[in-house]
């Protein structure tokens, strides 16, 4: 186990196989049949060259950015992951951000007279209501699909853009549109795409300039999907727009990130999946690790590199 996982999953794994805890050695042989890792351990060709007996890599999470799946499969090493573990947590977090962005609130912290009461309430008037708005999702995987259903249940009109056509029952009857239409027509744009290299700076000037003046842009997927310089320029020219970014390139956020000085950009320290329930669910990737070691088919093998990986 290269990084800590939930104690219950760790104990379960220890009852099925011999375990060792700690980071991979920086050099020399890696004597392990399986690896369990989270975010900070990379499994690439260099690691595989030193792990000659390796049979399985278990990623305790959804993203596979830190695992070279193709190199693993080429060498007969299975890769398993936990694609369903954080869906609910990310959907909750995204909708919380959207609700906060749309509905100003203020607290009563002392006894007030009628004049003070009215003055406190006056600036807390919401300019928009959810059932008058369009919610657009870029990337209609597990997270995107559930988010569409939740948004529609609240009252949003919904649309999505994905590499695939998603069956209506899986997307809550949301409309399928191209990326430019999604960015142009949506009052809320929520990004849920994967970590493939071709998604770098996918959201740049051409798409950003399509957006409404008062758009709410949320990114909980990958930091590198959004061109920060282009986004900062858009936000500076559209002061009623908001960007809420939970993921960044790099992490921690670099001092030269232009969004740090942009007042209508809210930057968060990668919190979307941080519920105790989600973190424990991710850890149970160990079940698939043991399945592979026991020559059984895993429930969640990593998808092939060419497959759609929206989240």
C-alpha positions as protocol buffer text, in pm:
chain_id: "A"
residue {
  index: 1
  type: UNK
  ca { x: 0 y: 0 z: 0 }
}
residue {
  index: 2
  type: UNK
  ca { x: 176 y: 309 z: -129 }
}
residue {
  index: 3
  type: UNK
  ca { x: -59 y: 556 z: 39 }
}
residue {
  index: 4
  type: UNK
  ca { x: -301 y: 532 z: 333 }
}
residue {
  index: 5
  type: UNK
  ca { x: -649 y: 392 z: 277 }
}
residue {
  index: 6
  type: UNK
  ca { x: -948 y: 348 z: 508 }
}
residue {
  index: 7
  type: UNK
  ca { x: -865 y: 129 z: 810 }
}
residue {
  index: 8
  type: UNK
  ca { x: -1147 y: -119 z: 743 }
}
residue {
  index: 9
  type: UNK
  ca { x: -1028 y: -181 z: 386 }
}
residue {
  index: 10
  type: UNK
  ca { x: -667 y: -199 z: 502 }
}
residue {
  index: 11
  type: UNK
  ca { x: -756 y: -461 z: 765 }
}
residue {
  index: 12
  type: UNK
  ca { x: -957 y: -661 z: 512 }
}
residue {
  index: 13
  type: UNK
  ca { x: -668 y: -662 z: 267 }
}
residue {
  index: 14
  type: UNK
  ca { x: -432 y: -777 z: 540 }
}
residue {
  index: 15
  type: UNK
  ca { x: -651 y: -1080 z: 606 }
}
residue {
  index: 16
  type: UNK
  ca { x: -623 y: -1188 z: 242 }
}
residue {
  index: 17
  type: UNK
  ca { x: -266 y: -1108 z: 142 }
}
residue {
  index: 18
  type: UNK
  ca { x: 63 y: -1006 z: 301 }
}
residue {
  index: 19
  type: UNK
  ca { x: 82 y: -628 z: 305 }
}
residue {
  index: 20
  type: UNK
  ca { x: 350 y: -363 z: 337 }
}
residue {
  index: 21
  type: UNK
  ca { x: 283 y: 6 z: 379 }
}
residue {
  index: 22
  type: UNK
  ca { x: 488 y: 298 z: 252 }
}
residue {
  index: 23
  type: UNK
  ca { x: 597 y: 480 z: -63 }
}
residue {
  index: 24
  type: UNK
  ca { x: 767 y: 302 z: -349 }
}
residue {
  index: 25
  type: UNK
  ca { x: 1147 y: 292 z: -323 }
}
residue {
  index: 26
  type: UNK
  ca { x: 1307 y: 560 z: -544 }
}
residue {
  index: 27
  type: UNK
  ca { x: 1539 y: 305 z: -702 }
}
residue {
  index: 28
  type: UNK
  ca { x: 1600 y: -67 z: -711 }
}
residue {
  index: 29
  type: UNK
  ca { x: 1360 y: -358 z: -737 }
}
residue {
  index: 30
  type: UNK
  ca { x: 997 y: -329 z: -630 }
}
residue {
  index: 31
  type: UNK
  ca { x: 901 y: -669 z: -493 }
}
residue {
  index: 32
  type: UNK
  ca { x: 524 y: -665 z: -500 }
}
residue {
  index: 33
  type: UNK
  ca { x: 249 y: -859 z: -672 }
}
residue {
  index: 34
  type: UNK
  ca { x: 5 y: -573 z: -627 }
}
residue {
  index: 35
  type: UNK
  ca { x: 11 y: -200 z: -558 }
}
residue {
  index: 36
  type: UNK
  ca { x: -263 y: 8 z: -397 }
}
residue {
  index: 37
  type: UNK
  ca { x: -229 y: 382 z: -445 }
}
residue {
  index: 38
  type: UNK
  ca { x: -427 y: 702 z: -436 }
}
residue {
  index: 39
  type: UNK
  ca { x: -318 y: 1030 z: -594 }
}
residue {
  index: 40
  type: UNK
  ca { x: 50 y: 1093 z: -534 }
}
residue {
  index: 41
  type: UNK
  ca { x: 210 y: 765 z: -648 }
}
residue {
  index: 42
  type: UNK
  ca { x: 288 y: 732 z: -1018 }
}
residue {
  index: 43
  type: UNK
  ca { x: 302 y: 398 z: -1195 }
}
residue {
  index: 44
  type: UNK
  ca { x: 480 y: 449 z: -1526 }
}
residue {
  index: 45
  type: UNK
  ca { x: 724 y: 256 z: -1740 }
}
residue {
  index: 46
  type: UNK
  ca { x: 1013 y: 328 z: -1504 }
}
residue {
  index: 47
  type: UNK
  ca { x: 823 y: 179 z: -1210 }
}
residue {
  index: 48
  type: UNK
  ca { x: 711 y: -119 z: -1418 }
}
residue {
  index: 49
  type: UNK
  ca { x: 1073 y: -186 z: -1519 }
}
residue {
  index: 50
  type: UNK
  ca { x: 1152 y: -231 z: -1149 }
}
residue {
  index: 51
  type: UNK
  ca { x: 837 y: -425 z: -1057 }
}
residue {
  index: 52
  type: UNK
  ca { x: 888 y: -743 z: -1256 }
}
residue {
  index: 53
  type: UNK
  ca { x: 649 y: -957 z: -1051 }
}
residue {
  index: 54
  type: UNK
  ca { x: 369 y: -699 z: -1046 }
}
residue {
  index: 55
  type: UNK
  ca { x: 26 y: -833 z: -1144 }
}
residue {
  index: 56
  type: UNK
  ca { x: -220 y: -561 z: -1047 }
}
residue {
  index: 57
  type: UNK
  ca { x: -239 y: -190 z: -969 }
}
residue {
  index: 58
  type: UNK
  ca { x: -535 y: -67 z: -765 }
}
residue {
  index: 59
  type: UNK
  ca { x: -616 y: 303 z: -786 }
}
residue {
  index: 60
  type: UNK
  ca { x: -824 y: 402 z: -484 }
}
residue {
  index: 61
  type: UNK
  ca { x: -1017 y: 666 z: -672 }
}
residue {
  index: 62
  type: UNK
  ca { x: -1175 y: 757 z: -1003 }
}
residue {
  index: 63
  type: UNK
  ca { x: -904 y: 932 z: -1205 }
}
residue {
  index: 64
  type: UNK
  ca { x: -626 y: 731 z: -1368 }
}
residue {
  index: 65
  type: UNK
  ca { x: -396 y: 1022 z: -1449 }
}
residue {
  index: 66
  type: UNK
  ca { x: -113 y: 881 z: -1236 }
}
residue {
  index: 67
  type: UNK
  ca { x: -122 y: 530 z: -1385 }
}
residue {
  index: 68
  type: UNK
  ca { x: 5 y: 446 z: -1733 }
}
residue {
  index: 69
  type: UNK
  ca { x: -275 y: 202 z: -1811 }
}
residue {
  index: 70
  type: UNK
  ca { x: -144 y: 119 z: -2158 }
}
residue {
  index: 71
  type: UNK
  ca { x: 205 y: 37 z: -2031 }
}
residue {
  index: 72
  type: UNK
  ca { x: 56 y: -179 z: -1755 }
}
residue {
  index: 73
  type: UNK
  ca { x: -167 y: -374 z: -1992 }
}
residue {
  index: 74
  type: UNK
  ca { x: 120 y: -421 z: -2240 }
}
residue {
  index: 75
  type: UNK
  ca { x: 314 y: -596 z: -1963 }
}
residue {
  index: 76
  type: UNK
  ca { x: 21 y: -803 z: -1846 }
}
residue {
  index: 77
  type: UNK
  ca { x: -46 y: -592 z: -1536 }
}
residue {
  index: 78
  type: UNK
  ca { x: -416 y: -534 z: -1466 }
}
residue {
  index: 79
  type: UNK
  ca { x: -534 y: -193 z: -1348 }
}
residue {
  index: 80
  type: UNK
  ca { x: -846 y: -160 z: -1133 }
}
residue {
  index: 81
  type: UNK
  ca { x: -1011 y: 150 z: -991 }
}
residue {
  index: 82
  type: UNK
  ca { x: -1319 y: 279 z: -803 }
}
residue {
  index: 83
  type: UNK
  ca { x: -1533 y: 465 z: -1058 }
}
residue {
  index: 84
  type: UNK
  ca { x: -1850 y: 479 z: -846 }
}
residue {
  index: 85
  type: UNK
  ca { x: -1692 y: 576 z: -516 }
}
residue {
  index: 86
  type: UNK
  ca { x: -1715 y: 954 z: -528 }
}
residue {
  index: 87
  type: UNK
  ca { x: -2011 y: 1019 z: -759 }
}
residue {
  index: 88
  type: UNK
  ca { x: -2253 y: 1125 z: -486 }
}
residue {
  index: 89
  type: UNK
  ca { x: -1993 y: 1339 z: -309 }
}
residue {
  index: 90
  type: UNK
  ca { x: -1900 y: 1532 z: -624 }
}
residue {
  index: 91
  type: UNK
  ca { x: -2263 y: 1586 z: -724 }
}
residue {
  index: 92
  type: UNK
  ca { x: -2348 y: 1717 z: -377 }
}
residue {
  index: 93
  type: UNK
  ca { x: -2048 y: 1949 z: -380 }
}
residue {
  index: 94
  type: UNK
  ca { x: -2123 y: 2084 z: -727 }
}
residue {
  index: 95
  type: UNK
  ca { x: -2486 y: 2156 z: -647 }
}
residue {
  index: 96
  type: UNK
  ca { x: -2384 y: 2324 z: -321 }
}
residue {
  index: 97
  type: UNK
  ca { x: -2155 y: 2559 z: -513 }
}
residue {
  index: 98
  type: UNK
  ca { x: -2431 y: 2638 z: -762 }
}
residue {
  index: 99
  type: UNK
  ca { x: -2684 y: 2703 z: -485 }
}
residue {
  index: 100
  type: UNK
  ca { x: -2441 y: 2933 z: -305 }
}
residue {
  index: 101
  type: UNK
  ca { x: -2370 y: 3119 z: -628 }
}
residue {
  index: 102
  type: UNK
  ca { x: -2739 y: 3178 z: -701 }
}
residue {
  index: 103
  type: UNK
  ca { x: -2885 y: 3235 z: -355 }
}
residue {
  index: 104
  type: UNK
  ca { x: -2721 y: 3501 z: -136 }
}
residue {
  index: 105
  type: UNK
  ca { x: -2767 y: 3448 z: 236 }
}
residue {
  index: 106
  type: UNK
  ca { x: -2699 y: 3650 z: 545 }
}
residue {
  index: 107
  type: UNK
  ca { x: -2701 y: 3565 z: 915 }
}
residue {
  index: 108
  type: UNK
  ca { x: -2883 y: 3727 z: 1202 }
}
residue {
  index: 109
  type: UNK
  ca { x: -2632 y: 3762 z: 1485 }
}
residue {
  index: 110
  type: UNK
  ca { x: -2807 y: 4009 z: 1712 }
}
residue {
  index: 111
  type: UNK
  ca { x: -3148 y: 4144 z: 1801 }
}
residue {
  index: 112
  type: UNK
  ca { x: -3266 y: 4387 z: 1531 }
}
residue {
  index: 113
  type: UNK
  ca { x: -3531 y: 4653 z: 1500 }
}
residue {
  index: 114
  type: UNK
  ca { x: -3756 y: 4670 z: 1191 }
}
residue {
  index: 115
  type: UNK
  ca { x: -3526 y: 4907 z: 1003 }
}
residue {
  index: 116
  type: UNK
  ca { x: -3218 y: 4694 z: 1067 }
}
residue {
  index: 117
  type: UNK
  ca { x: -3409 y: 4379 z: 975 }
}
residue {
  index: 118
  type: UNK
  ca { x: -3514 y: 4528 z: 639 }
}
residue {
  index: 119
  type: UNK
  ca { x: -3160 y: 4653 z: 571 }
}
residue {
  index: 120
  type: UNK
  ca { x: -3018 y: 4307 z: 636 }
}
residue {
  index: 121
  type: UNK
  ca { x: -3267 y: 4141 z: 403 }
}
residue {
  index: 122
  type: UNK
  ca { x: -3242 y: 4388 z: 114 }
}
residue {
  index: 123
  type: UNK
  ca { x: -2912 y: 4274 z: -44 }
}
residue {
  index: 124
  type: UNK
  ca { x: -3007 y: 3906 z: -12 }
}
residue {
  index: 125
  type: UNK
  ca { x: -3247 y: 3916 z: -308 }
}
residue {
  index: 126
  type: UNK
  ca { x: -3163 y: 3643 z: -558 }
}
residue {
  index: 127
  type: UNK
  ca { x: -3161 y: 3777 z: -914 }
}
residue {
  index: 128
  type: UNK
  ca { x: -3230 y: 3436 z: -1068 }
}
residue {
  index: 129
  type: UNK
  ca { x: -3422 y: 3120 z: -981 }
}
residue {
  index: 130
  type: UNK
  ca { x: -3314 y: 2771 z: -1081 }
}
residue {
  index: 131
  type: UNK
  ca { x: -3629 y: 2680 z: -1271 }
}
residue {
  index: 132
  type: UNK
  ca { x: -3565 y: 2967 z: -1514 }
}
residue {
  index: 133
  type: UNK
  ca { x: -3209 y: 2859 z: -1600 }
}
residue {
  index: 134
  type: UNK
  ca { x: -3019 y: 2614 z: -1820 }
}
residue {
  index: 135
  type: UNK
  ca { x: -2770 y: 2375 z: -1659 }
}
residue {
  index: 136
  type: UNK
  ca { x: -2505 y: 2243 z: -1900 }
}
residue {
  index: 137
  type: UNK
  ca { x: -2275 y: 1950 z: -1827 }
}
residue {
  index: 138
  type: UNK
  ca { x: -1952 y: 1896 z: -2022 }
}
residue {
  index: 139
  type: UNK
  ca { x: -1877 y: 1523 z: -1990 }
}
residue {
  index: 140
  type: UNK
  ca { x: -2166 y: 1286 z: -1926 }
}
residue {
  index: 141
  type: UNK
  ca { x: -2014 y: 997 z: -1735 }
}
residue {
  index: 142
  type: UNK
  ca { x: -2131 y: 869 z: -1396 }
}
residue {
  index: 143
  type: UNK
  ca { x: -2097 y: 1206 z: -1226 }
}
residue {
  index: 144
  type: UNK
  ca { x: -2231 y: 1408 z: -1517 }
}
residue {
  index: 145
  type: UNK
  ca { x: -2535 y: 1185 z: -1558 }
}
residue {
  index: 146
  type: UNK
  ca { x: -2634 y: 1200 z: -1193 }
}
residue {
  index: 147
  type: UNK
  ca { x: -2577 y: 1573 z: -1187 }
}
residue {
  index: 148
  type: UNK
  ca { x: -2812 y: 1617 z: -1483 }
}
residue {
  index: 149
  type: UNK
  ca { x: -3084 y: 1420 z: -1305 }
}
residue {
  index: 150
  type: UNK
  ca { x: -3043 y: 1622 z: -986 }
}
residue {
  index: 151
  type: UNK
  ca { x: -3039 y: 1954 z: -1171 }
}
residue {
  index: 152
  type: UNK
  ca { x: -3352 y: 1862 z: -1365 }
}
residue {
  index: 153
  type: UNK
  ca { x: -3531 y: 1750 z: -1050 }
}
residue {
  index: 154
  type: UNK
  ca { x: -3473 y: 2095 z: -899 }
}
residue {
  index: 155
  type: UNK
  ca { x: -3614 y: 2266 z: -1207 }
}
residue {
  index: 156
  type: UNK
  ca { x: -3322 y: 2344 z: -1437 }
}
residue {
  index: 157
  type: UNK
  ca { x: -3350 y: 2286 z: -1809 }
}
residue {
  index: 158
  type: UNK
  ca { x: -3055 y: 2059 z: -1885 }
}
residue {
  index: 159
  type: UNK
  ca { x: -2816 y: 1987 z: -2171 }
}
residue {
  index: 160
  type: UNK
  ca { x: -2489 y: 1802 z: -2210 }
}
residue {
  index: 161
  type: UNK
  ca { x: -2194 y: 1751 z: -2443 }
}
residue {
  index: 162
  type: UNK
  ca { x: -2007 y: 1421 z: -2458 }
}
residue {
  index: 163
  type: UNK
  ca { x: -1813 y: 1205 z: -2703 }
}
residue {
  index: 164
  type: UNK
  ca { x: -2098 y: 956 z: -2692 }
}
residue {
  index: 165
  type: UNK
  ca { x: -2471 y: 969 z: -2737 }
}
residue {
  index: 166
  type: UNK
  ca { x: -2616 y: 891 z: -2394 }
}
residue {
  index: 167
  type: UNK
  ca { x: -2951 y: 708 z: -2373 }
}
residue {
  index: 168
  type: UNK
  ca { x: -3233 y: 938 z: -2252 }
}
residue {
  index: 169
  type: UNK
  ca { x: -3299 y: 727 z: -1943 }
}
residue {
  index: 170
  type: UNK
  ca { x: -2934 y: 769 z: -1837 }
}
residue {
  index: 171
  type: UNK
  ca { x: -2924 y: 1148 z: -1878 }
}
residue {
  index: 172
  type: UNK
  ca { x: -3257 y: 1255 z: -1736 }
}
residue {
  index: 173
  type: UNK
  ca { x: -3386 y: 1365 z: -2079 }
}
residue {
  index: 174
  type: UNK
  ca { x: -3117 y: 1632 z: -2112 }
}
residue {
  index: 175
  type: UNK
  ca { x: -3056 y: 1761 z: -2465 }
}
residue {
  index: 176
  type: UNK
  ca { x: -2739 y: 1657 z: -2647 }
}
residue {
  index: 177
  type: UNK
  ca { x: -2558 y: 1961 z: -2790 }
}
residue {
  index: 178
  type: UNK
  ca { x: -2212 y: 2045 z: -2919 }
}
residue {
  index: 179
  type: UNK
  ca { x: -1963 y: 2223 z: -2694 }
}
residue {
  index: 180
  type: UNK
  ca { x: -2016 y: 2571 z: -2839 }
}
residue {
  index: 181
  type: UNK
  ca { x: -2392 y: 2544 z: -2801 }
}
residue {
  index: 182
  type: UNK
  ca { x: -2356 y: 2421 z: -2445 }
}
residue {
  index: 183
  type: UNK
  ca { x: -2132 y: 2712 z: -2345 }
}
residue {
  index: 184
  type: UNK
  ca { x: -2349 y: 2965 z: -2527 }
}
residue {
  index: 185
  type: UNK
  ca { x: -2687 y: 2851 z: -2395 }
}
residue {
  index: 186
  type: UNK
  ca { x: -2610 y: 2749 z: -2036 }
}
residue {
  index: 187
  type: UNK
  ca { x: -2647 y: 2967 z: -1729 }
}
residue {
  index: 188
  type: UNK
  ca { x: -2447 y: 2709 z: -1534 }
}
residue {
  index: 189
  type: UNK
  ca { x: -2164 y: 2513 z: -1697 }
}
residue {
  index: 190
  type: UNK
  ca { x: -2026 y: 2221 z: -1496 }
}
residue {
  index: 191
  type: UNK
  ca { x: -1715 y: 2039 z: -1622 }
}
residue {
  index: 192
  type: UNK
  ca { x: -1680 y: 1663 z: -1570 }
}
residue {
  index: 193
  type: UNK
  ca { x: -1431 y: 1534 z: -1826 }
}
residue {
  index: 194
  type: UNK
  ca { x: -1144 y: 1288 z: -1790 }
}
residue {
  index: 195
  type: UNK
  ca { x: -768 y: 1326 z: -1780 }
}
residue {
  index: 196
  type: UNK
  ca { x: -678 y: 1236 z: -2138 }
}
residue {
  index: 197
  type: UNK
  ca { x: -410 y: 1457 z: -2289 }
}
residue {
  index: 198
  type: UNK
  ca { x: -641 y: 1588 z: -2562 }
}
residue {
  index: 199
  type: UNK
  ca { x: -855 y: 1759 z: -2296 }
}
residue {
  index: 200
  type: UNK
  ca { x: -573 y: 1998 z: -2200 }
}
residue {
  index: 201
  type: UNK
  ca { x: -697 y: 2358 z: -2240 }
}
residue {
  index: 202
  type: UNK
  ca { x: -1016 y: 2226 z: -2398 }
}
residue {
  index: 203
  type: UNK
  ca { x: -1198 y: 2513 z: -2229 }
}
residue {
  index: 204
  type: UNK
  ca { x: -1014 y: 2810 z: -2374 }
}
residue {
  index: 205
  type: UNK
  ca { x: -1088 y: 3141 z: -2543 }
}
residue {
  index: 206
  type: UNK
  ca { x: -1311 y: 3007 z: -2821 }
}
residue {
  index: 207
  type: UNK
  ca { x: -1552 y: 2839 z: -2578 }
}
residue {
  index: 208
  type: UNK
  ca { x: -1521 y: 3091 z: -2295 }
}
residue {
  index: 209
  type: UNK
  ca { x: -1616 y: 3378 z: -2523 }
}
residue {
  index: 210
  type: UNK
  ca { x: -1939 y: 3196 z: -2608 }
}
residue {
  index: 211
  type: UNK
  ca { x: -2056 y: 3211 z: -2248 }
}
residue {
  index: 212
  type: UNK
  ca { x: -2324 y: 3436 z: -2106 }
}
residue {
  index: 213
  type: UNK
  ca { x: -2219 y: 3752 z: -1923 }
}
residue {
  index: 214
  type: UNK
  ca { x: -2347 y: 3615 z: -1591 }
}
residue {
  index: 215
  type: UNK
  ca { x: -2253 y: 3249 z: -1632 }
}
residue {
  index: 216
  type: UNK
  ca { x: -2158 y: 3028 z: -1338 }
}
residue {
  index: 217
  type: UNK
  ca { x: -1868 y: 2802 z: -1442 }
}
residue {
  index: 218
  type: UNK
  ca { x: -1779 y: 2507 z: -1215 }
}
residue {
  index: 219
  type: UNK
  ca { x: -1483 y: 2272 z: -1263 }
}
residue {
  index: 220
  type: UNK
  ca { x: -1445 y: 1968 z: -1039 }
}
residue {
  index: 221
  type: UNK
  ca { x: -1275 y: 1744 z: -1297 }
}
residue {
  index: 222
  type: UNK
  ca { x: -918 y: 1834 z: -1399 }
}
residue {
  index: 223
  type: UNK
  ca { x: -736 y: 2163 z: -1359 }
}
residue {
  index: 224
  type: UNK
  ca { x: -560 y: 2144 z: -1693 }
}
residue {
  index: 225
  type: UNK
  ca { x: -890 y: 2128 z: -1884 }
}
residue {
  index: 226
  type: UNK
  ca { x: -936 y: 2505 z: -1835 }
}
residue {
  index: 227
  type: UNK
  ca { x: -695 y: 2763 z: -1978 }
}
residue {
  index: 228
  type: UNK
  ca { x: -645 y: 2984 z: -1670 }
}
residue {
  index: 229
  type: UNK
  ca { x: -511 y: 3282 z: -1863 }
}
residue {
  index: 230
  type: UNK
  ca { x: -807 y: 3282 z: -2100 }
}
residue {
  index: 231
  type: UNK
  ca { x: -1051 y: 3236 z: -1810 }
}
residue {
  index: 232
  type: UNK
  ca { x: -898 y: 3525 z: -1616 }
}
residue {
  index: 233
  type: UNK
  ca { x: -934 y: 3748 z: -1922 }
}
residue {
  index: 234
  type: UNK
  ca { x: -1298 y: 3645 z: -1964 }
}
residue {
  index: 235
  type: UNK
  ca { x: -1380 y: 3708 z: -1598 }
}
residue {
  index: 236
  type: UNK
  ca { x: -1211 y: 4048 z: -1599 }
}
residue {
  index: 237
  type: UNK
  ca { x: -1429 y: 4150 z: -1893 }
}
residue {
  index: 238
  type: UNK
  ca { x: -1748 y: 3996 z: -1749 }
}
residue {
  index: 239
  type: UNK
  ca { x: -1766 y: 4099 z: -1386 }
}
residue {
  index: 240
  type: UNK
  ca { x: -2108 y: 3936 z: -1330 }
}
residue {
  index: 241
  type: UNK
  ca { x: -1973 y: 3595 z: -1431 }
}
residue {
  index: 242
  type: UNK
  ca { x: -1842 y: 3353 z: -1169 }
}
residue {
  index: 243
  type: UNK
  ca { x: -1588 y: 3071 z: -1191 }
}
residue {
  index: 244
  type: UNK
  ca { x: -1568 y: 2811 z: -915 }
}
residue {
  index: 245
  type: UNK
  ca { x: -1263 y: 2589 z: -956 }
}
residue {
  index: 246
  type: UNK
  ca { x: -1197 y: 2293 z: -727 }
}
residue {
  index: 247
  type: UNK
  ca { x: -910 y: 2146 z: -931 }
}
residue {
  index: 248
  type: UNK
  ca { x: -591 y: 2311 z: -1050 }
}
residue {
  index: 249
  type: UNK
  ca { x: -278 y: 2261 z: -1256 }
}
residue {
  index: 250
  type: UNK
  ca { x: -55 y: 2229 z: -1063 }
}
residue {
  index: 251
  type: UNK
  ca { x: -172 y: 2146 z: -713 }
}
residue {
  index: 252
  type: UNK
  ca { x: -106 y: 2318 z: -477 }
}
residue {
  index: 253
  type: UNK
  ca { x: -193 y: 2631 z: -672 }
}
residue {
  index: 254
  type: UNK
  ca { x: 110 y: 2810 z: -817 }
}
residue {
  index: 255
  type: UNK
  ca { x: 181 y: 3170 z: -719 }
}
residue {
  index: 256
  type: UNK
  ca { x: 160 y: 3283 z: -1081 }
}
residue {
  index: 257
  type: UNK
  ca { x: -194 y: 3155 z: -1134 }
}
residue {
  index: 258
  type: UNK
  ca { x: -375 y: 3461 z: -1275 }
}
residue {
  index: 259
  type: UNK
  ca { x: -703 y: 3358 z: -1115 }
}
residue {
  index: 260
  type: UNK
  ca { x: -564 y: 3431 z: -768 }
}
residue {
  index: 261
  type: UNK
  ca { x: -600 y: 3800 z: -848 }
}
residue {
  index: 262
  type: UNK
  ca { x: -942 y: 3767 z: -1012 }
}
residue {
  index: 263
  type: UNK
  ca { x: -1221 y: 3864 z: -768 }
}
residue {
  index: 264
  type: UNK
  ca { x: -1496 y: 3668 z: -943 }
}
residue {
  index: 265
  type: UNK
  ca { x: -1296 y: 3344 z: -938 }
}
residue {
  index: 266
  type: UNK
  ca { x: -1337 y: 3118 z: -637 }
}
residue {
  index: 267
  type: UNK
  ca { x: -1054 y: 2867 z: -595 }
}
residue {
  index: 268
  type: UNK
  ca { x: -1098 y: 2568 z: -365 }
}
residue {
  index: 269
  type: UNK
  ca { x: -838 y: 2311 z: -246 }
}
residue {
  index: 270
  type: UNK
  ca { x: -973 y: 2001 z: -429 }
}
residue {
  index: 271
  type: UNK
  ca { x: -1257 y: 1917 z: -191 }
}
residue {
  index: 272
  type: UNK
  ca { x: -1531 y: 1770 z: -412 }
}
residue {
  index: 273
  type: UNK
  ca { x: -1475 y: 1405 z: -318 }
}
residue {
  index: 274
  type: UNK
  ca { x: -1386 y: 1470 z: 45 }
}
residue {
  index: 275
  type: UNK
  ca { x: -1658 y: 1297 z: 239 }
}
residue {
  index: 276
  type: UNK
  ca { x: -1578 y: 1018 z: 481 }
}
residue {
  index: 277
  type: UNK
  ca { x: -1816 y: 792 z: 290 }
}
residue {
  index: 278
  type: UNK
  ca { x: -1648 y: 854 z: -46 }
}
residue {
  index: 279
  type: UNK
  ca { x: -1297 y: 814 z: 90 }
}
residue {
  index: 280
  type: UNK
  ca { x: -1387 y: 479 z: 243 }
}
residue {
  index: 281
  type: UNK
  ca { x: -1563 y: 365 z: -74 }
}
residue {
  index: 282
  type: UNK
  ca { x: -1253 y: 441 z: -281 }
}
residue {
  index: 283
  type: UNK
  ca { x: -1046 y: 225 z: -48 }
}
residue {
  index: 284
  type: UNK
  ca { x: -1250 y: -83 z: -130 }
}
residue {
  index: 285
  type: UNK
  ca { x: -1067 y: -109 z: -461 }
}
residue {
  index: 286
  type: UNK
  ca { x: -872 y: -366 z: -260 }
}
residue {
  index: 287
  type: UNK
  ca { x: -1149 y: -616 z: -333 }
}
residue {
  index: 288
  type: UNK
  ca { x: -1063 y: -603 z: -703 }
}
residue {
  index: 289
  type: UNK
  ca { x: -691 y: -618 z: -625 }
}
residue {
  index: 290
  type: UNK
  ca { x: -743 y: -945 z: -440 }
}
residue {
  index: 291
  type: UNK
  ca { x: -972 y: -1074 z: -715 }
}
residue {
  index: 292
  type: UNK
  ca { x: -693 y: -1033 z: -971 }
}
residue {
  index: 293
  type: UNK
  ca { x: -437 y: -1193 z: -741 }
}
residue {
  index: 294
  type: UNK
  ca { x: -674 y: -1488 z: -699 }
}
residue {
  index: 295
  type: UNK
  ca { x: -722 y: -1515 z: -1077 }
}
residue {
  index: 296
  type: UNK
  ca { x: -1080 y: -1388 z: -1065 }
}
residue {
  index: 297
  type: UNK
  ca { x: -1228 y: -1120 z: -1290 }
}
residue {
  index: 298
  type: UNK
  ca { x: -1232 y: -775 z: -1125 }
}
residue {
  index: 299
  type: UNK
  ca { x: -1554 y: -576 z: -1107 }
}
residue {
  index: 300
  type: UNK
  ca { x: -1396 y: -249 z: -1219 }
}
residue {
  index: 301
  type: UNK
  ca { x: -1103 y: -293 z: -1460 }
}
residue {
  index: 302
  type: UNK
  ca { x: -970 y: 37 z: -1589 }
}
residue {
  index: 303
  type: UNK
  ca { x: -1115 y: 132 z: -1929 }
}
residue {
  index: 304
  type: UNK
  ca { x: -897 y: 120 z: -2237 }
}
residue {
  index: 305
  type: UNK
  ca { x: -720 y: 442 z: -2322 }
}
residue {
  index: 306
  type: UNK
  ca { x: -934 y: 499 z: -2629 }
}
residue {
  index: 307
  type: UNK
  ca { x: -1265 y: 459 z: -2448 }
}
residue {
  index: 308
  type: UNK
  ca { x: -1467 y: 766 z: -2341 }
}
residue {
  index: 309
  type: UNK
  ca { x: -1371 y: 857 z: -1986 }
}
residue {
  index: 310
  type: UNK
  ca { x: -1607 y: 1136 z: -1889 }
}
residue {
  index: 311
  type: UNK
  ca { x: -1678 y: 1130 z: -1519 }
}
